[in-house]
Amino acid sequence: MNVNDLYNKSIAGSGLVVGSNTESITGSFYAIHCLTDCNFTTLNISNLTGSLTGIDIQAGSIIYGRITSVTASNNNSYILYKG
């Protein structure tokens, strides 16, 4: 990864996806930012040891990794950063 790639990621140069409620989203993302307290029923991250599903994650938290699919609980809102 070069400096231009890092810059593009820092400004969300590849785009954003806003997710909410029980909507299932798939794609290639490098971060998820919880706008509300979130509890994910599906959160697939490459090379993750363990699981983040079923855990209450506080609003404002950002999780980094190679994220490929997300489904949250009802009344949850989050932003996925494409990359």
N, C-alpha and C positions, 0 to 999 in steps of 0.2 A: 504494500500500500504506500502510495507516495503522498506528498503534502497536499496536492490538489484533491485526492480522494478523501483525506482527512477533513479538509475544508468543506467539501460538499456534504459530508456526513454531519459536520457541526452545524450547518445551516439547513439541514434536511433537504439538500439539493435534489434528492431522488423522489421526494414527495412524502406525504403523510396519509395515514388512514385513521379515521376516528371510528372507534368501535363502542358499542353500548349494549347493555342488557345481555341477552343470551345469543346474540348474533355470532355465528361462526365465521372466522376470517382466516384465510390461508394466503400464503405468499412468502416473500423473502424480506425479512425485517431484521434490523440490528438492535432495536431498543423498543421497549414499551414503557410508556409514562402513564401512571395511574392518576386520573383526574379526580376520582372519588376513591374511597376505600374499595378495594377490589378483592374478589375471591374467584379465582379461575377454576373452571371445571376441566378445561383443556389448556395446556401451555407447553407446547413442544419446542424445546431448545436443544440444538445439537450439542453433544458432548457434556450435557448436564448430568452430574451425578446426584441422584435423589430426585425429589419432585417438589414443585412449587404449587401444585394443585391442592385446593382445599385449605389454603392458608390465607388468613386475612392480611392483605398488603395495604399499608397506609397510603392515603391520598398524597400525591407528590413524589412517591417513590418511582425510581427509574430502574428497570432491569435491562441489562445489556446481554447480548448473545445472538447467535444465529437462530432467530425465531421463525418457525414455519407455520404454526397454526395456533389460534387463540379462541377460546370460548370463555366468557365470564358469566357470572351469576346475574340475576335480575337487578336493575338499578345501579349497575356498574358502568363507568365511562372511562375510556383510556385512549391514548394516541399511540399508534404504531409508526415507527420511522422506517421507511423503505430503504433497502440497501443490500 
